[in-house]
Amino acid sequence: MNFFKKLDRTQIACDPVVWTQNEQVVWKYLGQHLLRILKYTRKKFATKRRRKAFVSASEAKGVRDLAWLSASRDPDLWRLIAAHANPDLLEKFVGWVIQQPECDRATVAYLFLKLGGPSCFLNPPSGSNSSWSFIEQAVARICNRSEKGDGFPRRELTLSECGKKDDQRDVLLKIRARTGSAESFAPVPVRLLGEVIEGRATDSLDDVLGEGDIVDAI
């Protein structure tokens, strides 16, 4: 709203009381805009920090070198990498991120689905854990932390931003119907998929990096 519409121009020059009232309107208006500027600046700095992280990843030839990633402690950045990277090429990253205390439940749920977690329950691996594929071992670790660990307590992000439904309870029902009461290769991830995965979106990098740049960087 234009604050000048609130000013009484007929009295502003001669009435001290009206001047004081108009001065309060001006300061309130300026305060509101200063707050908007501070929020915008904070978001821009956060976006630049993530852009720098992607550049660092590129210079390090991908996320195989996790030193910079571990130092950043940025769960939003982890979600972006999980969504844009090919897990087949990022075994070290996936194995690392699902163990981080700050890793968001939406990130883990997305990785569970992207890795084909439901298929692992429909066609469970045989033999010992050491003979399982990377994907089967990663899915098992996710499920074990979901049911036997802390259950991924950080729940700030949305799953739908990654192109998946926030409500994955139908997937959970299919897994349960397949496994029944029989012991499977891993616990059924009830705490991971049993509730709607709602939350906020991560800050977009579209204004500083195109999708191709993100893929190239990681």
C-alpha positions as CSV (number, residue, x, y, z in Angstrom):
1,M,0.0,0.0,0.0
2,N,1.2,3.5,-0.8
3,F,1.7,5.2,2.5
4,F,1.2,8.7,0.9
5,K,-2.5,7.9,0.7
6,K,-2.6,8.0,4.5
7,L,-1.0,11.4,4.8
8,D,-3.2,14.4,5.5
9,R,-1.7,17.0,3.1
10,T,-4.2,19.7,4.1
11,Q,-2.8,19.8,7.7
12,I,0.7,18.4,7.5
13,A,2.3,21.9,7.3
14,C,0.4,23.6,10.1
15,D,-0.8,21.0,12.7
16,P,2.0,19.5,14.8
17,V,-0.3,16.7,16.0
18,V,-1.1,15.6,12.5
19,W,2.6,15.8,11.6
20,T,3.4,13.4,14.4
21,Q,0.8,11.0,13.2
22,N,2.0,11.1,9.6
23,E,5.6,10.7,10.8
24,Q,4.6,7.5,12.6
25,V,3.0,6.2,9.3
26,V,6.2,7.0,7.5
27,W,8.4,5.2,10.0
28,K,6.1,2.2,10.0
29,Y,6.2,2.0,6.2
30,L,9.9,2.3,6.1
31,G,10.3,-0.4,8.8
32,Q,8.2,-2.9,6.9
33,H,10.2,-2.4,3.7
34,L,13.5,-2.6,5.6
35,L,12.3,-6.0,7.0
36,R,11.5,-7.2,3.4
37,I,14.9,-6.1,2.3
38,L,16.6,-8.0,5.1
39,K,14.7,-11.2,4.3
40,Y,15.5,-10.8,0.6
41,T,19.2,-10.2,1.3
42,R,19.4,-13.2,3.7
43,K,17.8,-15.5,1.0
44,K,20.2,-14.2,-1.6
45,F,23.2,-14.9,0.6
46,A,22.0,-18.4,1.3
47,T,21.5,-19.0,-2.5
48,K,25.1,-17.7,-3.2
49,R,26.4,-20.0,-0.5
50,R,24.8,-23.0,-2.1
51,R,26.0,-21.9,-5.5
52,K,29.6,-21.7,-4.1
53,A,29.1,-25.2,-2.7
54,F,28.1,-26.5,-6.2
55,V,31.1,-24.9,-7.7
56,S,33.3,-26.5,-5.0
57,A,31.7,-29.8,-5.9
58,S,32.5,-29.4,-9.5
59,E,36.1,-28.5,-8.8
60,A,36.3,-31.6,-6.5
61,K,35.1,-33.7,-9.5
62,G,31.8,-34.5,-7.9
63,V,30.6,-35.5,-4.4
64,R,33.1,-38.3,-4.1
65,D,35.1,-35.8,-2.1
66,L,32.8,-35.2,0.9
67,A,35.0,-32.9,2.9
68,W,33.4,-29.7,1.7
69,L,29.9,-31.2,1.9
70,S,30.4,-32.3,5.5
71,A,31.7,-28.9,6.5
72,S,28.7,-27.1,5.1
73,R,26.1,-29.0,7.2
74,D,23.3,-27.8,4.9
75,P,20.4,-30.2,4.7
76,D,18.7,-28.1,2.0
77,L,21.8,-28.5,-0.2
78,W,21.8,-32.3,0.5
79,R,18.1,-32.4,-0.7
80,L,19.1,-30.5,-3.9
81,I,22.0,-32.9,-4.6
82,A,19.8,-36.0,-3.9
83,A,17.1,-34.8,-6.4
84,H,19.5,-33.8,-9.2
85,A,22.2,-36.4,-9.1
86,N,22.2,-40.0,-10.3
87,P,22.5,-42.3,-7.3
88,D,24.4,-44.9,-9.4
89,L,27.2,-42.4,-9.6
90,L,27.0,-41.2,-6.1
91,E,27.3,-44.2,-3.9
92,K,29.6,-42.4,-1.4
93,F,27.2,-39.5,-1.1
94,V,24.1,-41.6,-0.6
95,G,25.8,-43.8,2.0
96,W,27.0,-40.7,3.8
97,V,23.9,-38.5,3.7
98,I,21.4,-41.1,5.1
99,Q,23.6,-41.3,8.2
100,Q,23.6,-37.6,8.9
101,P,21.6,-36.5,12.0
102,E,20.3,-33.3,10.2
103,C,19.2,-35.2,7.0
104,D,15.6,-34.3,6.4
105,R,13.0,-37.1,6.2
106,A,11.8,-35.8,2.8
107,T,15.3,-36.2,1.4
108,V,15.5,-39.8,2.7
109,A,12.0,-40.7,1.5
110,Y,13.0,-39.4,-1.9
111,L,16.2,-41.5,-2.0
112,F,14.2,-44.5,-0.8
113,L,11.8,-44.1,-3.7
114,K,14.5,-43.2,-6.3
115,L,16.6,-46.1,-5.3
116,G,13.7,-48.5,-5.8
117,G,13.1,-49.2,-2.1
118,P,9.6,-50.8,-2.7
119,S,11.1,-53.1,-5.3
120,C,13.6,-54.4,-2.8
121,F,10.8,-55.5,-0.6
122,L,8.9,-57.1,-3.5
123,N,12.1,-59.0,-4.6
124,P,14.2,-59.1,-1.4
125,P,17.9,-60.0,-1.8
126,S,19.2,-63.3,-0.6
127,G,22.4,-64.2,1.1
128,S,24.4,-62.1,3.6
129,N,24.4,-58.3,3.7
130,S,27.9,-58.2,2.2
131,S,26.7,-59.9,-1.0
132,W,23.9,-57.3,-1.5
133,S,24.1,-54.5,-4.1
134,F,24.8,-50.9,-3.1
135,I,21.1,-50.1,-3.6
136,E,19.9,-53.0,-1.4
137,Q,22.4,-52.0,1.3
138,A,21.3,-48.4,1.2
139,V,17.6,-49.2,1.4
140,A,18.3,-51.5,4.3
141,R,20.2,-48.7,6.2
142,I,17.3,-46.3,5.5
143,C,14.8,-48.8,6.9
144,N,16.9,-49.7,9.9
145,R,17.3,-46.0,10.9
146,S,13.6,-45.4,10.3
147,E,12.5,-48.2,12.6
148,K,15.4,-48.9,14.9
149,G,17.1,-45.5,15.0
150,D,15.9,-42.0,15.5
151,G,13.4,-42.1,12.6
152,F,14.8,-39.1,10.8
153,P,13.5,-36.4,13.2
154,R,14.2,-33.4,11.0
155,R,11.0,-32.8,9.1
156,E,11.1,-29.4,7.5
157,L,11.0,-30.1,3.7
158,T,8.3,-31.3,1.4
159,L,8.5,-34.4,-0.8
160,S,6.3,-33.0,-3.7
161,E,9.1,-30.5,-4.6
162,C,11.0,-33.6,-5.9
163,G,8.2,-34.7,-8.1
164,K,6.8,-37.3,-5.7
165,K,3.5,-37.3,-3.8
166,D,3.7,-36.0,-0.2
167,D,1.4,-38.9,0.8
168,Q,3.3,-42.2,0.3
169,R,1.0,-44.3,2.5
170,D,-0.3,-46.3,-0.4
171,V,3.3,-47.4,-1.1
172,L,3.7,-48.4,2.5
173,L,0.4,-50.4,2.3
174,K,1.8,-52.3,-0.8
175,I,5.0,-53.1,1.0
176,R,3.1,-54.4,4.0
177,A,0.8,-56.4,1.9
178,R,3.8,-58.1,0.2
179,T,5.8,-58.7,3.3
180,G,2.9,-59.7,5.7
181,S,4.2,-61.0,9.0
182,A,7.2,-62.7,7.4
183,E,10.6,-61.3,8.3
184,S,12.0,-59.3,5.4
185,F,15.5,-58.2,4.6
186,A,14.9,-54.9,6.4
187,P,12.2,-53.4,8.7
188,V,9.2,-51.9,6.9
189,P,9.8,-48.1,7.0
190,V,6.6,-47.1,8.8
191,R,8.0,-44.0,10.4
192,L,9.4,-42.9,7.1
193,L,6.3,-43.3,5.0
194,G,3.5,-43.6,7.5
195,E,2.7,-39.9,7.6
196,V,2.2,-37.2,4.9
197,I,5.6,-35.6,4.2
198,E,4.6,-32.0,4.1
199,G,6.8,-28.9,4.7
200,R,8.5,-26.0,2.9
201,A,10.4,-26.0,-0.3
202,T,14.2,-25.4,-0.6
203,D,15.5,-22.1,-2.0
204,S,15.5,-22.3,-5.7
205,L,18.8,-22.1,-7.6
206,D,17.1,-21.3,-10.9
207,D,18.1,-17.6,-10.7
208,V,21.8,-18.4,-10.4
209,L,22.2,-21.9,-11.9
210,G,20.4,-23.7,-14.7
211,E,19.5,-27.4,-14.2
212,G,22.3,-28.4,-16.5
213,D,24.8,-26.5,-14.3
214,I,23.5,-28.3,-11.2
215,V,23.9,-31.7,-12.9
216,D,27.3,-30.8,-14.2
217,A,28.4,-29.6,-10.8
218,I,27.6,-32.8,-9.0
